[in-house]
């Protein structure tokens, strides 16, 4: 399973967060619809809060660099689980906000077998 580095940063307020995602779901306008990521508990909590309140996320891999945003959606459901020094968060738009659309993009998705 491949992990991709995701970054949330703002020079205006002085934050720079890095975690690792294996799933990012976006709509056609690169708005985040769902994401699963993990890392240290402090950075996962901070990035979950940033995504829920609206931020820009950059996803990096060896082949590409892609920008996503959550600024147009503020109603995320999230589940965070910790196991020692590793924490994982799964976030997705709640049913009340997620519009019914015929197309969505799953970026860098991997499936464990």
SVG drawing of the C-alpha trace seen along z (x, -y; Angstrom):
<svg xmlns="http://www.w3.org/2000/svg" viewBox="-29 -36 39 46">
<polyline fill="none" stroke="black" stroke-width="0.4" points="0.0,0.0 1.4,-3.4 1.4,-6.4 1.5,-9.9 2.7,-12.9 0.0,-15.5 0.8,-19.1 -1.3,-21.8 0.5,-25.1 -0.3,-28.8 2.5,-31.4 -0.2,-33.9 -0.8,-32.0 2.5,-30.2 1.5,-26.5 3.0,-23.7 1.6,-20.2 2.7,-16.9 0.9,-13.6 0.6,-10.6 -2.6,-9.6 -3.5,-6.5 -6.9,-7.8 -8.1,-11.2 -11.5,-11.6 -12.3,-14.9 -15.0,-16.4 -14.2,-17.7 -13.2,-21.1 -10.6,-19.5 -12.7,-20.0 -12.0,-17.4 -14.9,-14.9 -13.1,-12.3 -9.6,-11.6 -7.8,-9.0 -4.5,-9.9 -2.2,-9.2 0.8,-10.3 1.7,-11.6 -1.4,-12.3 -0.7,-16.0 -0.3,-16.5 -3.3,-14.3 -5.6,-16.2 -4.3,-19.6 -4.8,-18.6 -8.3,-17.2 -9.2,-20.5 -7.7,-22.4 -9.6,-20.4 -12.8,-20.7 -12.4,-24.5 -11.3,-24.9 -7.8,-24.8 -5.6,-24.0 -3.9,-20.6 -1.0,-19.6 -0.5,-15.9 3.0,-14.9 4.3,-11.7 7.4,-10.9 5.4,-11.5 3.2,-14.5 2.3,-17.4 -1.5,-18.2 -3.4,-20.8 -6.8,-20.3 -9.0,-22.4 -11.7,-22.0 -12.5,-25.7 -15.9,-25.2 -17.1,-22.5 -17.3,-22.8 -19.5,-19.9 -17.1,-17.0 -17.6,-13.9 -14.5,-12.4 -13.3,-9.3 -9.9,-9.3 -8.2,-6.2 -4.9,-6.0 -2.6,-3.1 0.4,-4.3 2.3,-7.0 0.4,-6.5 -3.0,-8.1 -5.3,-7.7 -8.2,-9.9 -10.9,-9.3 -12.9,-12.3 -15.8,-12.7 -18.5,-15.1 -21.7,-14.5 -24.7,-13.3 -26.4,-16.7 -23.7,-18.5 -22.5,-15.9 -24.3,-16.8 -25.5,-14.0 -23.2,-14.1 -22.5,-11.7 -18.7,-12.2 -16.1,-12.2 -12.3,-11.5 -10.4,-9.2 -6.8,-10.4 -4.0,-8.0 -6.4,-5.4 -5.0,-2.1 -6.8,1.1 -5.3,3.5 -5.7,7.1"/>
</svg>
